[in-house]
Amino acid sequence: MPMRLSSTIRGIAYAFGSVAEVLAKANAPKSGDVLAGLAARDPVERVAARAVLSELTLHDLRESPAVPYEVDELTRMVEDTLDEQAYRALSHLTVGQFREWLLETKTTGPVLRSVAKGLTPEMAAAVCKLMSTLDLMVVSKKCEVVVRANNTFGLAGRLSSRLQPNHPTDDIEGILTSLREGLSYGCGDAVLGVNPATDTPESTAEILKALTGVMEKNGIPTQQCVLSHVTVQLKALELGAPMGLMFQSLSGTEGGNRAFGISLALMDEAYDAMKAKRYAPGPNFMYFETGQGSALSSAAHHGADQLTLEARCYGFARRYEPFLVNTVVGFIGPEYLEDGPQITRAGLEDHFMGKLLGLSMGCDACFTYHARMSQDELEGLKVLLAAAGCSYLMSLPVGDDIMLNYQSTSFHDIPSVQALLGKRPTPEFDAWLAERGIWDDGPGERFGDPAVIR
């Protein structure tokens, strides 16, 4: 039976030329979709697109990927590796029925995990567009994804953080000073992760060795990472650098990844090298970051909306069973997410799609200084994400990254949100904080004292 791509709202007929157009016009308002000429003309057309989308089946979506199989290696990878048994269990459902199934109380975390590998990214994006904020949070919280490196990550009732001690000149003492402060506030159990100012194998290795020295001297159960380009990290591995996690930014199309200087083959090579030479025992050791708008920014979006392409990033990441994935939700800029409401919605959407597709998912709740988002809106997003079961947030001095020039989550925010919602860090890190007198059911006598870290 042919797909029906039209609907009538208030006596006005709306017809759409393709599934891609339906997906784009069903999306919540995003400045990036307006920039690309893909957004609904008005709220009524958006409702019409959602009405059509709700009646498409998951099978229809599999047959209509956002980028054709013949021209995109990510589409081919997802299609060729899809779990057919898991797919067949749900393929007959319409997107509307799929939403209802996700929200049912009997659809538990283990059930969601059992079908994750049978879902294409387009399926996750489609149902996301029909869900309210509360819908996204309820389902996300059910999607428990547990992974392991030097500690156990993603357990229920836990909220972790990436300690981000960036320095504009990669000064080692400056990095370590910020690192010690963050650790003294109970941050850093997801990863000690530095964005380097100098993208060379030698500087990457130097920073990794410095982070490892603090970890080993203080017995800190976490992971270390320097977020240089994957090719630089491969060379740092050859230099003998201790690398707990290997990082790379991802896009949702082959062309977008080409702009990042990566391909499927390169990421397979990186995975194999890291498996052989990693510092942390694993079995999970990859770290990816994403963000709505990356493909459009490199003119590699193929006429698809930014939410759908973001879901395809998660389909790519899923191949490597990563320890961490996070959407840097407001970092790409207001051209793609204009203000607080758009950034908030996108953060919850991305978290939901990543978790639904089986990823250990966090979020850098953030904004650049030319976006229209207030501090209150940013704090609200952090609480919403944590309540929705987000695995981790960022943590940096006063929430202000002096190298990347954007606003994110402060060292103080992490224990505040944990206390507010009754969350704890990873079990191993939790025990370390108690042993050091930093935190144990509340601030310890050494809370906020960097001198506790040698």
Secondary structure, DSSP 8 states (H G I E B T S, - for coil): -----EEEETTEEEE-SSHHHHHHHHS---HHHHHTT-S-SSHHHHHHHHHHHHHSBHHHHHTS-SS-GGG-HHHHHHHHH--HHHHHHHTTSBHHHHHHHHHSTTS-HHHHHHHGGG--HHHHHHHHHT--HHHHHHHHHH----EESSSEE--TTB-EEEE----TT--HHHHHHHHHHHHHTT--SSEEEE--SS--HHHHHHHHHHHHHHHHHHT--S-EEE---HHHHHHHHHTT---S-EEEE--SSHHHHHHTT--HHHHHHHHHHHHHH-SS--S--EEEEE-TTHHHHTT--TT--HHHHHHHHHHHHHTT--SEEEEETTTS-TTTS-BHHHHHHHHHHHHHHHHHTT--EEEE--EETTSB--HHHHHHHHHHHHHTT--EEEEBGGGEETTTTEE--BTTHHHHHHHHHT-B--HHHHHHHHHTTSBSSSB-TTTT-GGG--
